Amino acid sequence: MSRGLSPAFVITQACAHSAPTSGNEYKVVNWLRAAAILAQIDPVAAGYLELDAAGHLRLPALRSLGSIDLLASGQMNLLAEYTLHNLSDADFTYSGPAVTTAQVILQTLASRYGYDPANASVYNNQYRNPALSFLTGERILFCTAARDSRACKRNSTSCGRRA
């Protein structure tokens, strides 16, 4: 917003974690409101939001959506890219659990590389965090699930001490 990016682009980015459909438009509207506060701009004047007849902030009518008052009909102003971008960010259904599982895997392998999970500071800063940063939880889980112990060991030793 502070860079003057187009409303369609900014709104699409705001839809990453929730599509504005199925009653979730308010989430995107509130994220846009917060961004406008940080950018110190009026989101309505800049075209990022609009007021409906009841005075509620809503997503604006962009492109040809403005030719029909969808808000007056109880609908929202929806561009396809809002929901498509939300879907493109949907890896969280795997990545979140993968990181949780990878932490268990790393804890199990830690002693092979000279790390003690009970020594949290050393374990986290010198082993777990680098492993998750360089390899990712998904890769650690893929590798373990494939039972490719050579690849797991090769990947792990690049992040930690060799046993």
LORO-273571 format. One record per atom (N, C-alpha, C): x, y, z; residue in one letter. Coordinates in steps of 0.05 Angstrom, whole numbers, padded with zeros to 5 digits, always signed. Example, Ala and Ser with C-alpha at 12.3 -4.5 7.8 and 13.67 -1.06 7.14 Angstrom:
2
+00264-00114+00156A;+00246-00090+00156A;+00264-00066+00156A;+00257-00045+00142S;+00273-00021+00143S;+00258+00001+00157S;
END
This chain:
163
+00016-00024+00000M;+00000+00000+00000M;+00017+00025+00000M;+00038+00025+00017S;+00054+00049+00019S;+00070+00054-00007S;+00072+00033-00023R;+00086+00036-00049R;+00067+00043-00072R;+00041+00044-00065G;+00021+00051-00085G;+00014+00028-00104G;+00018+00004-00095L;+00011-00019-00111L;-00019-00020-00116L;-00027-00033-00138S;-00056-00033-00145S;-00073-00047-00124S;-00097-00038-00120P;-00115-00052-00102P;-00119-00082-00108P;-00121-00089-00133A;-00124-00117-00140A;-00100-00134-00130A;-00076-00123-00134F;-00052-00137-00125F;-00051-00140-00095F;-00055-00118-00081V;-00054-00117-00052V;-00075-00135-00039V;-00100-00133-00049I;-00121-00150-00038I;-00115-00179-00043I;-00105-00186-00067T;-00098-00214-00073T;-00077-00224-00052T;-00057-00208-00046Q;-00037-00216-00027Q;-00050-00220+00001Q;-00069-00203+00008A;-00082-00205+00034A;-00099-00231+00035A;-00106-00242+00013C;-00122-00266+00012C;-00106-00292+00016C;-00080-00290+00020A;-00063-00314+00022A;-00073-00333+00043A;-00080-00323+00067H;-00087-00340+00089H;-00116-00344+00093H;-00133-00331+00078S;-00161-00336+00079S;-00174-00324+00054S;-00189-00341+00040A;-00204-00331+00017A;-00227-00314+00029A;-00235-00293+00016P;-00256-00276+00027P;-00284-00287+00023P;-00286-00312+00016T;-00311-00325+00011T;-00322-00339+00036T;-00345-00349+00035S;-00357-00365+00057S;-00357-00350+00083S;-00363-00325+00083G;-00364-00309+00107G;-00337-00299+00118G;-00316-00302+00102N;-00290-00293+00112N;-00280-00267+00100N;-00298-00252+00087E;-00290-00227+00076E;-00279-00208+00097E;-00291-00209+00121Y;-00283-00191+00143Y;-00254-00195+00151Y;-00244-00220+00148K;-00216-00224+00155K;-00197-00209+00136K;-00203-00211+00110V;-00187-00197+00091V;-00190-00167+00094V;-00214-00158+00099V;-00219-00129+00104V;-00203-00120+00128V;-00202-00135+00149N;-00187-00126+00173N;-00157-00127+00168N;-00147-00146+00153W;-00119-00145+00146W;-00112-00121+00129W;-00130-00114+00111L;-00125-00090+00095L;-00127-00065+00111L;-00145-00064+00131R;-00147-00041+00149R;-00121-00038+00165R;-00110-00061+00175A;-00085-00060+00190A;-00062-00050+00172A;-00061-00060+00148A;-00040-00051+00129A;-00042-00021+00123A;-00067-00012+00121A;-00071+00017+00116A;-00062+00034+00139A;-00066+00024+00163I;-00057+00038+00187I;-00027+00040+00187I;-00014+00018+00181L;+00016+00017+00180L;+00026+00035+00158L;+00012+00036+00135A;+00020+00052+00112A;+00012+00081+00116A;-00004+00087+00136Q;-00015+00113+00142Q;-00030+00125+00118Q;-00048+00108+00108I;-00065+00118+00085I;-00094+00112+00092I;-00111+00125+00078D;-00140+00120+00080D;-00146+00098+00059D;-00154+00074+00068P;-00158+00051+00050P;-00181+00055+00031P;-00201+00071+00039V;-00224+00076+00022V;-00216+00096+00000V;-00203+00117+00008A;-00194+00138-00012A;-00174+00126-00032A;-00158+00107-00023A;-00138+00095-00041A;-00149+00072-00057A;-00174+00064-00052G;-00187+00043-00068G;-00183+00015-00059G;-00171+00011-00035Y;-00167-00016-00025Y;-00191-00027-00011Y;-00209-00010-00002L;-00234-00018+00011L;-00256+00002+00002L;-00281-00006+00006E;-00303+00013+00002E;-00324+00009+00024E;-00340+00029+00027L;-00362+00028+00047L;-00387+00018+00034L;-00402+00000+00047D;-00427-00008+00036D;-00449+00011+00046D;-00474+00006+00039A;-00496+00024+00046A;-00499+00026+00077A;-00491+00005+00091A;-00494+00005+00121A;-00469+00018+00134A;-00450+00027+00118G;-00426+00039+00129G;-00404+00019+00137G;-00407-00006+00128H;-00387-00027+00135H;-00365-00027+00113H;-00340-00031+00121L;-00319-00034+00102L;-00321-00060+00088L;-00318-00060+00061R;-00320-00084+00044R;-00298-00083+00023R;-00294-00105+00010L;-00275-00106-00012L;-00287-00089-00035L;-00271-00074-00049P;-00282-00055-00069P;-00289-00070-00095P;-00306-00056-00110A;-00313-00066-00137A;-00291-00057-00156A;-00275-00077-00165L;-00253-00071-00183L;-00260-00080-00211L;-00246-00069-00230R;-00250-00076-00258R;-00280-00072-00265R;-00292-00090-00279S;-00320-00086-00287S;-00340-00094-00266S;-00331-00103-00242L;-00350-00109-00221L;-00366-00085-00213L;-00356-00061-00217G;-00370-00037-00210G;-00394-00031-00226G;-00398-00046-00248S;-00421-00041-00265S;-00447-00051-00253S;-00445-00069-00233I;-00468-00079-00219I;-00463-00076-00189I;-00482-00066-00174D;-00478-00063-00145D;-00482-00090-00131D;-00461-00105-00130L;-00463-00132-00118L;-00468-00130-00088L;-00457-00111-00075L;-00461-00108-00046L;-00490-00103-00039L;-00504-00088-00055A;-00532-00083-00050A;-00549-00108-00053A;-00539-00127-00068S;-00553-00153-00072S;-00544-00174-00052S;-00528-00166-00032G;-00519-00185-00012G;-00495-00201-00020G;-00483-00194-00042Q;-00459-00209-00052Q;-00434-00193-00046Q;-00411-00205-00051M;-00386-00190-00047M;-00373-00186-00073M;-00354-00167-00074N;-00338-00162-00098N;-00315-00181-00098N;-00316-00201-00115L;-00296-00223-00115L;-00282-00226-00141L;-00256-00224-00141L;-00240-00230-00165L;-00229-00258-00162L;-00227-00272-00184A;-00217-00300-00184A;-00190-00303-00170A;-00173-00283-00174E;-00146-00286-00163E;-00146-00286-00132E;-00166-00276-00120Y;-00167-00277-00090Y;-00168-00306-00081Y;-00186-00322-00092T;-00188-00349-00083T;-00165-00366-00094T;-00156-00360-00118L;-00134-00376-00129L;-00108-00372-00113L;-00103-00347-00105H;-00079-00343-00088H;-00082-00357-00061H;-00106-00357-00050N;-00110-00371-00025N;-00104-00401-00029N;-00112-00412-00051L;-00106-00441-00056L;-00076-00445-00060L;-00062-00426-00072S;-00033-00430-00076S;-00018-00429-00050S;-00029-00419-00029D;-00016-00418-00003D;-00026-00441+00015D;-00039-00461+00003A;-00051-00482+00018A;-00033-00505+00026A;-00007-00501+00023D;+00012-00522+00031D;+00013-00525+00061D;+00001-00507+00076F;+00003-00508+00105F;-00010-00534+00116F;-00027-00546+00101T;-00040-00571+00111T;-00019-00593+00113T;+00003-00591+00097Y;+00024-00610+00099Y;+00048-00599+00114Y;+00056-00574+00108S;+00080-00563+00119S;+00079-00560+00150S;+00057-00552+00161G;+00055-00550+00190G;+00059-00576+00204G;+00044-00597+00197P;+00049-00623+00209P;+00077-00634+00203P;+00087-00628+00179A;+00114-00639+00172A;+00135-00627+00190A;+00133-00602+00197V;+00153-00590+00215V;+00151-00603+00243V;+00126-00607+00252T;+00123-00620+00278T;+00135-00648+00279T;+00130-00663+00257T;+00141-00690+00255T;+00171-00689+00252T;+00181-00670+00236A;+00210-00668+00232A;+00224-00662+00258A;+00212-00647+00275Q;+00225-00642+00301Q;+00228-00667+00317Q;+00209-00685+00316V;+00212-00711+00329V;+00234-00727+00316V;+00235-00727+00290I;+00256-00742+00275I;+00283-00731+00283I;+00286-00704+00283L;+00312-00692+00290L;+00320-00698+00318L;+00301-00698+00336Q;+00306-00705+00364Q;+00317-00734+00366Q;+00305-00752+00351T;+00313-00780+00351T;+00342-00783+00339T;+00349-00767+00320L;+00375-00769+00307L;+00397-00752+00321L;+00389-00735+00338A;+00408-00716+00350A;+00433-00728+00362A;+00430-00750+00377S;+00453-00762+00390S;+00474-00772+00370S;+00465-00780+00346R;+00484-00789+00326R;+00504-00766+00318R;+00495-00741+00322Y;+00511-00719+00313Y;+00522-00703+00337Y;+00520-00715+00361G;+00532-00703+00384G;+00515-00682+00398G;+00490-00682+00394Y;+00472-00663+00406Y;+00453-00676+00426Y;+00448-00662+00447D;+00430-00671+00468D;+00405-00653+00469D;+00382-00663+00461P;+00358-00646+00461P;+00352-00633+00489P;+00362-00645+00510A;+00358-00633+00537A;+00373-00607+00540A;+00395-00604+00525N;+00410-00579+00525N;+00398-00561+00504N;+00375-00550+00510A;+00358-00536+00491A;+00372-00515+00474A;+00387-00498+00487S;+00400-00476+00472S;+00419-00486+00451S;+00437-00504+00458V;+00456-00515+00439V;+00441-00532+00418V;+00423-00549+00427Y;+00408-00566+00408Y;+00393-00549+00388Y;+00377-00529+00397N;+00361-00513+00379N;+00378-00496+00361N;+00398-00482+00372N;+00413-00463+00356N;+00434-00475+00338N;+00445-00498+00345Q;+00466-00510+00329Q;+00457-00534+00313Q;+00434-00546+00319Y;+00426-00570+00305Y;+00398-00567+00293Y;+00378-00565+00310R;+00350-00565+00300R;+00344-00541+00282R;+00350-00517+00290N;+00343-00493+00274N;+00358-00494+00247N;+00384-00499+00247P;+00398-00501+00221P;+00386-00523+00203P;+00380-00546+00215A;+00369-00568+00199A;+00343-00560+00186A;+00325-00548+00202L;+00299-00540+00191L;+00302-00517+00171L;+00322-00500+00175S;+00326-00477+00156S;+00338-00487+00130S;+00357-00504+00131F;+00371-00513+00106F;+00356-00536+00092F;+00343-00553+00107L;+00331-00576+00095L;+00301-00574+00092L;+00288-00560+00110T;+00259-00557+00114T;+00247-00582+00126T;+00225-00578+00141G;+00211-00600+00153G;+00200-00619+00133G;+00191-00609+00110E;+00180-00626+00089E;+00201-00645+00078E;+00225-00634+00073R;+00246-00651+00062R;+00254-00673+00082R;+00257-00665+00107I;+00264-00685+00127I;+00243-00707+00129I;+00218-00700+00127L;+00196-00720+00128L;+00196-00737+00103L;+00199-00724+00079F;+00201-00739+00054F;+00223-00760+00056F;+00246-00751+00064C;+00269-00768+00065C;+00265-00792+00084C;+00254-00786+00108T;+00248-00807+00127T;+00227-00826+00117T;+00206-00815+00106A;+00184-00832+00096A;+00194-00851+00074A;+00213-00841+00058A;+00224-00857+00036A;+00244-00878+00046A;+00251-00875+00072R;+00271-00893+00084R;+00298-00892+00070R;+00304-00868+00060D;+00329-00864+00046D;+00349-00854+00067D;+00359-00872+00084S;+00375-00864+00106S;+00401-00851+00097S;+00412-00859+00074R;+00436-00846+00064R;+00431-00816+00059R;+00409-00810+00046A;+00402-00782+00040A;+00397-00767+00065A;+00383-00779+00084C;+00378-00766+00110C;+00404-00760+00124C;+00422-00779+00124K;+00448-00775+00138K;+00464-00754+00123K;+00465-00756+00097R;+00479-00736+00081R;+00469-00708+00086R;+00442-00705+00086N;+00430-00680+00091N;+00435-00670+00119N;+00433-00688+00139S;+00436-00680+00167S;+00465-00672+00173S;+00484-00686+00161T;+00511-00679+00168T;+00520-00653+00156T;+00506-00644+00136S;+00512-00617+00125S;+00503-00595+00144S;+00485-00602+00163C;+00475-00582+00182C;+00487-00586+00210C;+00497-00609+00216G;+00507-00614+00243G;+00535-00626+00242G;+00544-00633+00266R;+00570-00646+00268R;+00568-00675+00260R;+00589-00685+00249R;+00590-00714+00242R;+00595-00729+00268R;+00582-00751+00271A;+00585-00768+00294A;+00610-00786+00291A;
END
